[in-house]
Amino acid sequence: MNNLSLKWFLWPPLTVVAGLGLLWLRSGGLSATAAEQIIFRYGPFERSLPIADLEWFATTGQSSPKLASYLRLFPPGHRQQLRLALQERLRLSPVAVAQLLYSPLGQEFMVQAGRILQTQSRQENALALRAALILAATDPNGLTVLSVMRHYPSPSIRFDLKEGLAILKNFQHTIYKTETILNVVRQRAIANQTEAIPASVQPLLQLGLWRWLEMPWTAVDESPQRLQLTGHARPVEADLYLPIVPAGQRVPVVIVSHGLGASRYSYRYLCQHLASHGFAVIALEHVGSSARQVMSFPMGYVSSRMAAQEFLDRPLDVTFVLNRLAAFPEQLYPWAGRLNLERVAIIGQSFGGYTALALAGARLDFQQLRRHCTSTLLTSFNVSLLLQCQAQALPAKVYSLEDSRVQAVIAVNPITSALFSPESLGHLKAAVMFVAASSDAIAPPVEEQIYPFTWLTGRDRYLVLMDNATHFSTIGEASPNEPVLPVPKALVGATPPRSRAYLRGLSLAFLRLHLLGDEQARQWLTPAAAMALSSPTYGLNLTQSLDPELLEKVAQAVK
């Protein structure tokens, strides 16, 4: 999905009503009333448009005289974009929509969206918008902008045009700034291609020599550390992928941490790939933020404090598992004494990226949280802030979540900008690879990966940019028996197998170098090798250095 299509997917209600409202300002507006209408308010002035006129236009392409007076001011191509935005349909069940909107993240989003949408009585009403979204999901034709308008529990919807237009302008600027900085990263990767291209990168993508055993594992963490930090015990679930290697051979250990609303099966393809190359892989299920947990939110059940505790529980899950593995549970008897738990790597995606960085020694920075969490989604266009800012509900103190056994981290689409500061990322000693996706609408690559990459000061740091990839491109297929978070297909993107292949190859090279000390693997962690691995459609860019001053100059130039 390119940035233009992404823009029209993410903000169709805003672009539709703001665009029509802007035309009203230019044309002087027309006075009319309708039983069901959208009212544009700009300061003391108001004008209305029947929702039925928009429905007729979306269905037939024909416009009423009133709508035509607006559309005449649209460039021809924009009229078609408006119609497509009105036709965009999401196939989501009402139950799934309700579960998401009643979650802490959903409630915060409703509050923010309610600032520009109001009921007929001119009151900000997040409850009205939530009801409209849930009811619209019951529509046989799917959830659309128009069905949301039709189900809004008020005879009319008032849209604050002045604020909406300012948000739209800021959004267009953000898109331009993002693409400009992504081009800087691409150009940097090209400029750094000083090494020779490896003879072949294909061995990175192929299964290794070893067969492996897969087994589930569960336990309950009642450790003093857990009880002291969170006040509760917690079940921990995992799948173990154990390579069957010769007796006496030590086995390196890799932990995989999934993102919010995912599961331990999300990266099964990666776990199997690494196990075939001789790594013992433990895929964790973080029970407080898994797909099963998110999809089971009762109405108003999870408090902000309970949601915030997941920022502590997740790293503690990993430390607990490593401690238990060190005790060699009975089912691991054939591997007793063979798992190398002194040097461990963690691969984490999104929320799992935070988990991995916290374990490597990056500390929550509450001053950074306060600075970033004054912004709203409607001004920052950073969906991940809805999650990150929940950490503010924790008591503001220093949390020691570091585990010295963690020596290498691969953070895929990590959430970082509000949770960590340049100081908290700057002292990391572990080898770190940030993987960013150019079309990530959840954890935007510039704010969440590219700028934070420049805060890293260690020698072994890598920034990978996958072109035409989204927040979900590297996630594998869900297990048939597992619940799936209802993310719209347009937001998920094409999820090409190439993105997963990139992660398989880069992870293997990174782990061989920084976990096993295999210097030959360094040849695969270069801009030239990344270029050789990439395809023309889904480019792959890798760099180990990026000048923050250059990024700042670029950002200032596009203002």
C-alpha positions as CSV (number, residue, x, y, z in Angstrom):
1,M,0.0,0.0,0.0
2,N,1.5,3.4,-0.9
3,N,1.2,6.5,1.2
4,L,-1.5,8.0,-1.0
5,S,-3.8,5.0,-0.7
6,L,-2.9,4.7,3.0
7,K,-4.0,8.3,3.5
8,W,-7.4,7.7,1.9
9,F,-7.9,4.6,3.9
10,L,-7.0,6.0,7.3
11,W,-8.8,9.3,7.1
12,P,-11.8,8.9,4.8
13,P,-14.3,10.6,7.2
14,L,-11.9,13.5,7.7
15,T,-11.0,13.9,4.0
16,V,-14.6,13.7,2.9
17,V,-16.1,16.2,5.4
18,A,-13.1,18.5,5.4
19,G,-13.0,18.6,1.6
20,L,-16.7,19.3,1.3
21,G,-16.4,21.9,4.0
22,L,-13.5,23.7,2.3
23,L,-15.6,23.9,-0.9
24,W,-18.4,25.4,1.2
25,L,-16.0,28.1,2.4
26,R,-15.0,28.9,-1.1
27,S,-18.5,28.9,-2.6
28,G,-20.2,30.9,0.2
29,G,-22.4,27.9,1.2
30,L,-26.1,27.2,0.7
31,S,-28.7,27.2,3.4
32,A,-30.9,24.2,3.7
33,T,-32.2,21.7,6.3
34,A,-32.6,18.0,6.1
35,A,-33.9,15.3,8.5
36,E,-30.5,13.6,8.3
37,Q,-27.6,15.9,7.6
38,I,-24.0,16.8,8.3
39,I,-23.5,20.3,9.5
40,F,-20.1,22.1,8.9
41,R,-19.3,24.6,11.6
42,Y,-16.6,27.2,11.0
43,G,-16.6,29.7,13.9
44,P,-20.0,31.2,14.1
45,F,-21.0,30.1,10.6
46,E,-22.8,26.8,9.8
47,R,-24.0,25.1,6.6
48,S,-25.5,21.7,6.1
49,L,-25.6,18.9,3.5
50,P,-28.1,16.0,3.4
51,I,-26.4,12.7,4.0
52,A,-28.8,11.3,1.3
53,D,-27.0,13.4,-1.3
54,L,-23.7,11.8,-0.4
55,E,-25.3,8.3,-0.5
56,W,-26.8,9.0,-4.0
57,F,-23.4,10.2,-5.2
58,A,-21.6,7.2,-3.8
59,T,-24.1,4.8,-5.4
60,T,-24.6,6.3,-8.8
61,G,-21.9,8.9,-9.4
62,Q,-24.6,11.5,-9.9
63,S,-24.9,14.6,-7.6
64,S,-27.8,16.6,-6.4
65,P,-27.8,20.3,-7.3
66,K,-26.6,21.2,-3.8
67,L,-23.7,18.7,-3.8
68,A,-22.9,19.6,-7.4
69,S,-22.3,23.2,-6.3
70,Y,-19.6,21.8,-4.1
71,L,-18.2,19.3,-6.5
72,R,-17.7,21.8,-9.3
73,L,-14.8,23.2,-7.3
74,F,-13.2,19.7,-7.0
75,P,-10.5,18.8,-9.6
76,P,-12.0,15.9,-11.6
77,G,-9.6,13.3,-10.1
78,H,-10.5,14.4,-6.6
79,R,-14.2,13.8,-7.2
80,Q,-13.5,10.2,-8.0
81,Q,-11.3,9.9,-4.9
82,L,-14.2,11.3,-2.8
83,R,-16.6,8.7,-4.2
84,L,-14.1,5.9,-3.6
85,A,-13.7,7.1,0.0
86,L,-17.4,7.0,0.5
87,Q,-17.6,3.5,-0.9
88,E,-14.8,2.0,1.2
89,R,-16.3,-0.9,3.1
90,L,-14.9,-2.7,6.2
91,R,-16.2,-6.2,6.9
92,L,-16.0,-6.3,10.7
93,S,-18.4,-8.0,13.1
94,P,-20.3,-5.8,15.5
95,V,-19.0,-7.9,18.4
96,A,-15.4,-7.3,17.3
97,V,-15.9,-3.6,16.8
98,A,-17.5,-3.3,20.2
99,Q,-14.6,-5.3,21.9
100,L,-12.1,-3.0,20.3
101,L,-13.9,0.3,21.1
102,Y,-14.5,-0.7,24.7
103,S,-10.8,-1.6,25.2
104,P,-8.6,1.1,26.8
105,L,-7.2,2.0,23.4
106,G,-10.6,2.2,21.8
107,Q,-12.0,4.4,24.5
108,E,-9.1,6.9,24.2
109,F,-9.6,7.0,20.4
110,M,-13.3,7.8,20.8
111,V,-12.5,10.7,23.2
112,Q,-10.1,12.2,20.7
113,A,-12.3,11.7,17.7
114,G,-15.2,13.3,19.6
115,R,-13.4,16.6,19.7
116,I,-14.2,17.3,16.1
117,L,-17.6,15.5,15.8
118,Q,-20.5,16.6,17.9
119,T,-24.1,15.8,18.4
120,Q,-27.0,18.1,17.5
121,S,-26.8,19.7,20.9
122,R,-23.2,20.8,20.1
123,Q,-21.7,18.4,22.7
124,E,-18.5,16.4,22.2
125,N,-19.9,12.9,22.4
126,A,-17.5,10.0,22.1
127,L,-20.4,7.7,23.2
128,A,-22.4,8.7,20.2
129,L,-19.6,8.0,17.8
130,R,-18.9,4.6,19.4
131,A,-22.6,3.6,19.1
132,A,-22.6,4.7,15.4
133,L,-19.5,2.6,14.7
134,I,-21.0,-0.5,16.4
135,L,-24.4,-0.1,14.7
136,A,-22.8,0.6,11.3
137,A,-20.9,-2.8,11.6
138,T,-24.4,-4.5,11.6
139,D,-25.1,-3.1,8.1
140,P,-25.4,-5.9,5.6
141,N,-23.2,-4.0,3.2
142,G,-20.4,-3.4,5.7
143,L,-19.1,-0.5,7.7
144,T,-18.7,2.7,5.7
145,V,-18.4,6.4,6.3
146,L,-22.0,6.8,5.2
147,S,-23.3,4.0,7.4
148,V,-21.6,5.5,10.4
149,M,-23.3,8.9,9.6
150,R,-26.6,7.1,9.2
151,H,-26.4,5.4,12.6
152,Y,-25.1,8.4,14.5
153,P,-27.7,8.8,17.3
154,S,-28.6,12.4,16.6
155,P,-30.7,14.0,13.8
156,S,-27.5,15.7,12.6
157,I,-23.7,15.5,12.9
158,R,-21.8,18.7,13.6
159,F,-18.3,18.8,12.2
160,D,-15.8,21.4,13.5
161,L,-14.5,22.4,10.1
162,K,-11.8,24.8,11.3
163,E,-10.1,22.1,13.4
164,G,-10.8,19.4,10.8
165,L,-9.1,21.4,8.0
166,A,-6.1,22.1,10.2
167,I,-5.8,18.4,11.0
168,L,-6.1,17.6,7.3
169,K,-3.4,20.1,6.4
170,N,-1.1,18.7,9.1
171,F,-1.7,15.2,7.9
172,Q,-0.8,16.1,4.3
173,H,2.4,17.7,5.6
174,T,3.2,14.6,7.7
175,I,2.9,12.4,4.6
176,Y,5.3,14.6,2.7
177,K,7.8,14.7,5.5
178,T,7.7,11.0,6.0
179,E,8.4,10.2,2.4
180,T,11.2,12.8,2.3
181,I,12.9,11.2,5.3
182,L,12.4,7.7,4.0
183,N,14.2,8.8,0.8
184,V,17.1,10.0,3.0
185,V,17.4,6.5,4.5
186,R,17.2,4.9,1.1
187,Q,19.9,7.2,-0.2
188,R,22.1,6.6,2.8
189,A,21.9,2.8,2.2
190,I,22.9,3.3,-1.4
191,A,25.8,5.6,-0.5
192,N,27.1,3.0,2.0
193,Q,27.4,0.2,-0.5
194,T,31.1,0.0,-0.3
195,E,31.4,-3.7,0.4
196,A,31.4,-6.4,-2.2
197,I,28.1,-8.2,-2.7
198,P,28.2,-11.7,-1.1
199,A,28.4,-14.6,-3.6
200,S,25.0,-15.8,-2.5
201,V,22.4,-14.7,0.0
202,Q,20.1,-17.7,-0.7
203,P,21.6,-19.8,2.2
204,L,20.0,-17.3,4.6
205,L,16.5,-18.1,3.2
206,Q,16.8,-21.9,3.1
207,L,16.0,-24.3,5.9
208,G,19.0,-25.5,7.8
209,L,20.4,-28.9,8.4
210,W,18.7,-29.7,11.7
211,R,15.3,-31.2,12.5
212,W,13.6,-29.8,15.5
213,L,11.0,-30.7,18.2
214,E,8.1,-28.4,18.9
215,M,6.4,-28.5,22.3
216,P,4.1,-26.3,24.4
217,W,5.1,-25.2,27.8
218,T,3.2,-23.5,30.6
219,A,4.0,-22.3,34.1
220,V,2.9,-19.8,36.7
221,D,5.2,-17.0,37.8
222,E,5.0,-16.4,41.5
223,S,8.5,-15.1,41.8
224,P,9.3,-12.3,44.4
225,Q,10.3,-10.0,41.5
226,R,6.9,-10.4,39.9
227,L,5.0,-9.9,43.1
228,Q,7.0,-6.9,44.1
229,L,6.6,-5.1,40.8
230,T,3.0,-6.0,39.9
231,G,1.4,-7.5,43.0
232,H,0.1,-10.6,41.2
233,A,1.1,-14.0,39.9
234,R,0.8,-14.6,36.2
235,P,0.6,-17.6,33.9
236,V,3.2,-17.8,31.2
237,E,2.7,-19.8,28.0
238,A,5.2,-20.6,25.4
239,D,6.0,-22.9,22.4
240,L,9.5,-24.3,22.4
241,Y,11.3,-25.1,19.1
242,L,14.3,-27.3,20.0
243,P,16.8,-28.4,17.4
244,I,18.0,-32.0,17.5
245,V,21.7,-31.4,17.3
246,P,24.7,-33.7,18.2
247,A,25.2,-34.6,21.9
248,G,27.4,-32.2,23.7
249,Q,26.8,-29.3,21.3
250,R,25.6,-26.1,23.1
251,V,22.5,-24.6,21.8
252,P,22.0,-20.8,21.5
253,V,18.6,-19.4,22.7
254,V,16.3,-16.9,21.1
255,I,13.1,-15.5,22.6
256,V,10.3,-14.3,20.3
257,S,7.9,-11.7,21.7
258,H,4.7,-10.9,19.8
259,G,2.8,-7.6,19.5
260,L,-0.4,-6.4,20.9
261,G,-3.3,-8.6,19.8
262,A,-1.1,-11.3,18.4
263,S,0.0,-14.7,19.8
264,R,2.9,-17.1,20.1
265,Y,2.0,-18.5,16.7
266,S,2.5,-15.1,14.9
267,Y,6.1,-15.9,14.0
268,R,5.9,-19.7,13.8
269,Y,7.6,-19.6,10.4
270,L,10.5,-17.7,11.8
271,C,10.8,-19.9,14.8
272,Q,11.0,-23.0,12.6
273,H,13.5,-21.4,10.3
274,L,15.9,-20.5,13.2
275,A,15.4,-23.9,14.8
276,S,16.5,-25.6,11.6
277,H,19.7,-23.6,11.8
278,G,20.5,-24.8,15.3
279,F,18.8,-22.2,17.6
280,A,16.5,-23.1,20.5
281,V,13.6,-20.7,20.0
282,I,11.0,-19.9,22.7
283,A,7.9,-18.1,21.4
284,L,6.1,-16.5,24.3
285,E,2.4,-15.8,24.8
286,H,2.0,-12.6,26.8
287,V,-1.4,-13.4,28.3
288,G,-2.2,-9.8,29.1
289,S,-1.9,-8.5,25.6
290,S,-2.5,-11.5,23.3
291,A,-5.2,-11.8,20.7
292,R,-7.2,-13.9,23.1
293,Q,-7.0,-11.2,25.8
294,V,-7.8,-8.3,23.5
295,M,-10.7,-10.1,21.9
296,S,-12.2,-11.0,25.3
297,F,-12.5,-7.4,26.7
298,P,-15.8,-7.2,28.4
299,M,-17.4,-3.8,28.5
300,G,-15.2,-1.5,30.5
301,Y,-13.4,-4.3,32.2
302,V,-9.8,-3.4,31.8
303,S,-8.7,-0.4,33.8
304,S,-5.9,1.9,32.6
305,R,-3.7,0.7,35.5
306,M,-4.2,-2.9,34.5
307,A,-3.3,-2.1,30.9
308,A,-0.3,-0.2,32.0
309,Q,1.0,-3.1,34.0
310,E,1.6,-5.0,30.8
311,F,4.7,-2.8,30.3
312,L,6.1,-4.5,33.4
313,D,4.6,-8.0,32.9
314,R,6.0,-8.5,29.4
315,P,9.7,-8.2,30.3
316,L,9.0,-10.2,33.5
317,D,7.6,-13.0,31.3
318,V,10.9,-13.3,29.5
319,T,13.0,-13.2,32.7
320,F,10.8,-15.8,34.3
321,V,11.1,-18.2,31.3
322,L,14.9,-17.8,31.2
323,N,15.1,-18.5,34.9
324,R,13.0,-21.7,34.5
325,L,14.9,-22.9,31.6
326,A,18.1,-22.5,33.7
327,A,16.5,-25.0,36.1
328,F,16.0,-27.5,33.3
329,P,12.3,-28.5,33.5
330,E,11.8,-32.3,33.2
331,Q,10.5,-32.2,29.7
332,L,13.8,-30.5,28.6
333,Y,15.9,-33.4,29.9
334,P,17.6,-34.2,26.6
335,W,18.8,-30.6,26.5
336,A,19.8,-30.3,30.1
337,G,23.0,-28.3,30.5
338,R,23.1,-27.6,26.7
339,L,21.1,-24.4,26.4
340,N,23.4,-21.4,26.4
341,L,21.5,-19.0,28.6
342,E,24.4,-16.7,29.2
343,R,24.0,-15.0,25.8
344,V,20.4,-14.7,24.7
345,A,18.8,-12.8,21.8
346,I,15.2,-11.4,21.6
347,I,13.1,-10.8,18.5
348,G,10.1,-8.6,19.2
349,Q,7.5,-7.0,17.0
350,S,5.7,-3.8,17.9
351,F,4.9,-4.1,21.6
352,G,7.3,-7.0,21.6
353,G,9.9,-4.5,20.2
354,Y,9.4,-2.5,23.4
355,T,9.7,-5.7,25.4
356,A,13.0,-6.6,23.8
357,L,14.6,-3.1,24.3
358,A,13.5,-2.9,27.9
359,L,15.2,-6.3,28.6
360,A,18.3,-5.0,26.9
361,G,18.4,-2.1,29.4
362,A,16.3,0.7,27.9
363,R,14.4,2.2,30.8
364,L,10.9,3.7,30.7
365,D,11.3,7.5,30.7
366,F,8.3,9.2,32.3
367,Q,9.4,12.7,31.3
368,Q,9.5,11.6,27.7
369,L,6.0,10.1,28.2
370,R,4.7,13.5,29.5
371,R,6.2,15.3,26.6
372,H,4.8,13.1,23.9
373,C,1.4,12.3,25.4
374,T,0.2,15.8,25.3
375,S,-0.3,15.2,21.5
376,T,-3.4,13.5,20.3
377,L,-3.9,10.9,17.5
378,L,-5.6,13.6,15.5
379,T,-2.5,15.8,15.6
380,S,0.3,13.3,15.7
381,F,-1.1,10.6,13.3
382,N,0.7,8.0,15.4
383,V,-1.7,5.3,16.5
384,S,1.0,3.6,18.7
385,L,0.8,6.6,21.1
386,L,-2.6,5.3,22.2
387,L,-0.7,2.3,23.6
388,Q,2.5,3.9,24.7
389,C,0.8,6.6,26.7
390,Q,-1.0,4.0,28.8
391,A,2.3,3.6,30.6
392,Q,1.6,6.9,32.3
393,A,-0.8,5.1,34.6
394,L,2.3,3.4,36.3
395,P,3.8,5.1,39.3
396,A,6.6,7.3,37.9
397,K,9.7,5.7,39.2
398,V,12.8,3.8,37.9
399,Y,11.9,0.2,36.9
400,S,14.7,-2.3,36.6
401,L,13.6,-4.6,33.9
402,E,17.0,-5.3,32.3
403,D,18.1,-8.9,32.0
404,S,21.9,-9.1,31.6
405,R,21.6,-12.3,29.6
406,V,20.1,-10.4,26.7
407,Q,23.0,-9.6,24.3
408,A,21.2,-9.0,21.0
409,V,17.9,-7.5,20.0
410,I,15.9,-7.5,16.7
411,A,13.0,-4.9,17.1
412,V,10.5,-5.2,14.3
413,N,8.2,-2.1,14.0
414,P,9.0,-1.3,17.7
415,I,7.1,1.3,19.6
416,T,9.7,3.6,21.2
417,S,9.2,7.4,20.8
418,A,7.2,8.1,24.0
419,L,8.5,5.2,26.1
420,F,12.2,5.8,25.7
421,S,14.4,8.9,25.4
422,P,17.7,9.4,23.7
423,E,19.3,8.8,27.1
424,S,17.5,5.5,27.8
425,L,18.3,4.1,24.4
426,G,21.8,5.7,24.2
427,H,23.4,3.5,26.8
428,L,22.4,0.1,25.4
429,K,25.3,-2.2,25.0
430,A,23.5,-5.0,23.1
431,A,23.6,-5.4,19.4
432,V,20.4,-3.9,18.0
433,M,18.6,-4.1,14.7
434,F,15.6,-1.9,14.1
435,V,13.3,-3.1,11.3
436,A,10.9,-0.4,9.8
437,A,8.1,-0.7,7.2
438,S,7.6,2.2,4.9
439,S,3.8,2.1,5.0
440,D,3.4,1.4,8.7
441,A,0.3,3.3,9.8
442,I,0.4,1.9,13.4
443,A,4.0,2.7,14.5
444,P,5.1,5.3,11.9
445,P,8.7,4.5,10.8
446,V,10.1,8.0,11.1
447,E,8.9,8.6,14.7
448,E,9.1,5.1,16.0
449,Q,12.2,3.6,14.3
450,I,14.3,6.1,12.3
451,Y,14.7,8.9,14.9
452,P,15.1,6.4,17.8
453,F,17.8,4.5,15.7
454,T,19.9,7.7,15.8
455,W,19.7,7.6,19.6
456,L,21.6,4.3,19.7
457,T,25.3,4.8,20.3
458,G,26.6,1.2,20.2
459,R,28.8,0.0,17.4
460,D,26.6,-2.9,16.5
461,R,23.4,-1.2,15.3
462,Y,21.4,-1.6,12.1
463,L,18.4,0.1,10.6
464,V,16.4,-1.9,8.0
465,L,13.7,-0.3,5.9
466,M,11.3,-2.6,4.0
467,D,9.6,-0.8,1.2
468,N,5.9,-1.3,0.5
469,A,5.5,-3.1,3.8
470,T,3.0,-2.4,6.6
471,H,2.9,-3.0,10.4
472,F,1.6,-6.5,9.7
473,S,3.8,-7.6,6.7
474,T,6.2,-9.8,8.7
475,I,3.5,-11.5,10.8
476,G,2.7,-15.1,9.8
477,E,-0.6,-16.9,9.4
478,A,-2.7,-17.4,12.6
479,S,-3.3,-20.8,14.0
480,P,-6.8,-22.1,12.9
481,N,-8.0,-22.3,16.5
482,E,-6.7,-18.8,17.5
483,P,-8.8,-15.7,17.6
484,V,-7.7,-13.0,15.1
485,L,-7.8,-9.3,15.7
486,P,-10.2,-7.8,13.1
487,V,-7.8,-5.5,11.4
488,P,-9.1,-4.1,8.0
489,K,-7.4,-5.7,5.0
490,A,-6.5,-2.3,3.6
491,L,-4.5,-1.5,6.7
492,V,-2.8,-5.0,6.8
493,G,-1.7,-4.6,3.2
494,A,-0.6,-7.3,0.8
495,T,1.6,-9.1,3.4
496,P,3.8,-10.5,0.6
497,P,5.9,-13.6,1.4
498,R,9.0,-11.4,0.5
499,S,8.7,-9.5,3.8
500,R,8.8,-12.7,5.8
501,A,11.7,-13.9,3.7
502,Y,13.6,-10.7,4.5
503,L,13.1,-11.2,8.2
504,R,14.2,-14.8,8.0
505,G,17.4,-14.0,6.2
506,L,18.3,-10.9,8.2
507,S,17.5,-12.6,11.6
508,L,19.7,-15.6,10.7
509,A,22.6,-13.4,9.7
510,F,22.3,-11.1,12.7
511,L,22.1,-14.0,15.2
512,R,25.0,-15.9,13.7
513,L,27.2,-12.8,14.0
514,H,26.0,-11.4,17.4
515,L,25.0,-14.5,19.2
516,L,27.4,-17.1,17.9
517,G,30.3,-14.8,16.9
518,D,30.4,-16.1,13.4
519,E,32.4,-13.3,11.6
520,Q,31.5,-14.7,8.2
521,A,27.9,-13.6,8.7
522,R,29.0,-10.0,8.7
523,Q,29.1,-10.1,4.9
524,W,25.3,-10.5,4.9
525,L,24.7,-7.4,7.2
526,T,25.7,-4.8,4.7
527,P,23.8,-2.4,2.4
528,A,25.0,-4.3,-0.6
529,A,23.8,-7.7,0.8
530,A,20.4,-6.2,1.6
531,M,20.2,-4.9,-2.0
532,A,21.0,-8.3,-3.3
533,L,18.3,-9.9,-1.1
534,S,15.6,-7.4,-2.1
535,S,13.3,-7.5,-5.1
536,P,12.4,-4.5,-7.3
537,T,8.9,-4.3,-5.9
538,Y,9.7,-4.7,-2.3
539,G,13.0,-2.9,-1.7
540,L,15.2,-3.6,1.3
541,N,17.5,-0.9,2.6
542,L,20.1,-1.4,5.4
543,T,22.4,1.2,7.0
544,Q,24.4,1.3,10.2
545,S,24.7,5.0,10.5
546,L,22.3,8.0,10.1
547,D,23.1,11.6,10.9
548,P,20.4,13.1,13.2
549,E,21.4,16.6,12.2
550,L,20.7,15.7,8.5
551,L,17.3,14.4,9.5
552,E,16.6,17.6,11.4
553,K,17.6,19.7,8.4
554,V,15.3,17.7,6.2
555,A,12.4,18.1,8.6
556,Q,12.9,21.8,8.8
557,A,13.1,22.1,5.0
558,V,9.7,20.5,4.5
559,K,7.9,22.7,7.0
